[in-house]
Amino acid sequence: MKIIPLFMKDAAILEPKVYGDHRGYFLESYNERLLLDHGIHYDFIQDNQSLSAEAGVLRGLHYQLHPKAQTKLVRVISGAVYDVIVDIRSASPTFGQWKGVILSEYNQRQLLVPQGFAHGFCTLVPHTKVVYKVDAYYSPEHDRGILWNDPVLAIDWPVTEPILSDKDQKHPVLRDAELHFDE
């Protein structure tokens, strides 16, 4: 597995080695020892899965406040997404900056989203399945979000009129969001 650090501290792309032949392929999607060798350690306690039936479904930008903040390891098992993280650690030199990457069943990449980042994705094809590990359980009272189209963030989403939940349409912009994250 190749670990590609991003310009935002602690965030990374994980690119597994895929072994393929006429039967299909095999890959190792998670190896704690390899991550530890690279100084990456999280106690993942739950796996989640979402299905988005249509292209253009946008979920996010989500995060949880301390003490229930979450680190996520996100991958696509069917379909493709444009996956975005935003650094919301107020003391970070990359506060308010974002990074978008394509995750798909073809590239098999995973995105490591540390605590202190908002996370969201937009489906690029119908019937996209996203799975992700988390190191803290969902906590409704700590659940927060940032508006997907915050003009200051100016995220370059692949759609202008996404399919959104009512909740995701009502998130505040970053400057009005409750954060409480340090670098």
N, C-alpha and C positions, 0 to 999 in steps of 0.2 A: 504494500500500500504506500502510495506517495502522499505526503502531507505538504500542502501548499499554504504557507502562512499568508494572510491578507494584510493590507496596510493598516488595518485596525487591530490593535493589540488583542491577542487571544482568539481571534476569529480565524478560521482556516477552511480550506477545501480538502476533503479526503478523497483520493482517487485510487480505488482498489485495482489490483492487477486481475485482469479477466483472462481465464484460461478457456479457450473455445476450440471446438472441433465440430465434426459433422453432426454430433448429437445435440449440440447447444453450447452452454458455457457453465463454468463454475467460478465463483468469486467469494472471497472472504469479506463480508460486509462490516464486521466488527472484530477487533483484536485488541483487548485491553493492554496486553503486554507491549505491543507495538506502540500504542499511544503513550504508555508510561515511559517508554524509551525516548520519546520526543517531549517529555515533560508535560503531557496532557493527562489529567486524571479527573474524572467525574464519576460519581456513583449514580449511574442511571438506574431508575427504579420503576419506570413504566414505559411501555411502547404505545403510541397512539397511531391511528390510521384515519385518513379522510379520503373520501371519493368525491370528486367534482364531476358532475355529469356533462357539463358543457365547457367549451373553450371560453376564456374570458372571465371565469370565476376568480374573484380576487378576495383573498382572506388575509386580514391584517389591517394595520400593523399592530401586533399583539406583544405584550410582555406582562410579567407579574412583578409586583413590588416585593422588597425584602420584608419579612424573612422568608417569603415563599417564592423568591425569584427563581427562574428556571434557566438552565443551560439545555439546549436542544441539539440533537444530531439528526439532521433532516436528509431524507433521500426519497427518490421517486421510484416506485416499483412498476408503474404502468403509466405511460404518457410522458408529459413534459411540463415544467413550470419555469417561469422567470421568478427566481427567489431573491428576496431583498432583505438586507439587514441594515439597521440604522443604529449608530452608536449614540446611546442616550445617557452615557456616564458623564455628568457635568464637568468633572475634573479632567476628562480625557482630552488629549490634543486633537483627537478626531471626533469630538462631540458634534453631533448634528450632521455628520457625513454618512453617506450610504454606499453600499456596494450591491450590485445585482449580478447574479450568475444563473446560467441555465442548468437545471438538474433534469435528467431524463432517464428513462429506462435504457437508453442507448449509451450515454456517457458514464452511467453508474456513479457519478460523483455524489458526494455527500457534503453538506454544509454544517460546520460546527458553529453554533450560535451561542456565545457565552452569555451569562447573566449580565444585565446592563445594556442589552441590545433589544430593540424592537424588531419583530420579524413578520414578514408577510410574503405571500406568493400569488402569482397570477397564472392560471392554467393556460397552456398554449394549444392544447388539443383536448377533445372530449374524453371523458372516462379516465381522468387522471387520478391515480392513487398515490398519496404521499404518506410515508410512515416516518415517525420520528420518536427518538428516545428522549426522555426528560429526566432531570435529576431532582425534581420536586413535583409533588402532586398538584393538580389544578386546585386553585383556591379562588372562588368567586369574589371574595372580599379584597383580594390583592390583584385581581385581573384588571388590566388597563390597556389602553390603545392610543394610537396616534392616527390622525386622519391620513388616509392613503394618498391623497392628492394635496398635501400641505404645500402651498406655493413656495415657501422658504426652502424646504427640502428639495423640491423640483425633481422628484424621482421620475426617471424615464421609463414608465410602465409601457408595455406593448399594446395597451388598449386605452381608449379615452372614455369609454362608457362601460365599465366593468359590471359584472353581476355581483352585487354586494349583499351582505346581510343587513338588516335594519341596524343592528348594533355597530357594524363597521362603518356605516354612513354617518354615525353620530359622534365618532371619536374627536377629541380636540386636536388642534394643531400642536406641534412640538412645544412652542413657547408657552402654551397654556396647560400642558400635560403635567400630571403628578409623576415625579421621577424618583427622587431619593436614591440615586446611585452615585457612588464615588468611583474614581478610576481604579 
